[in-house]
């Protein structure tokens, strides 16, 4: 992947546009997660119901802690499972737009275990939206040629890194011990929640 494509994608995000990027699960749709207008564009591109929150991807757990108030248990969980195909729901700090969280007090945090996704998080210099790059209700894309035309049309840049694993992240609320969506590592996460 030429670094110029990565830089174009990061610039697109910094200027309020959208980019498609690969992760260790499926292709994601990135906008600046702290810019309410960019998040609105993500919802519009996906045709996503505003009552369904969108997660944010960051390059590291310390970067996540700038945007959430994590309990000791949540920090221990993050240290165990991130980076990885896991979305952790944590109380967000000020500055996280309501549209991202569907007016909730928690935001999903992702630290992708994928070199390009992490590089994009770093270069964009802001948390990016972590939601699958598909129209809501349709199959998630594991390859760029599977992207919905509506998504391609809205994305300023598409980063192609071949086929992704395809298993979506497990979404977990560590404080309530609840798994909201079973995906990759769900059994391991369940065991951790039971034992910690």
Order of alpha helices (4+ residues) and beta strands (2+ residues): alpha-beta-beta-alpha-beta-alpha-beta-alpha-beta-alpha-beta-alpha-beta-alpha-beta-beta-beta-alpha
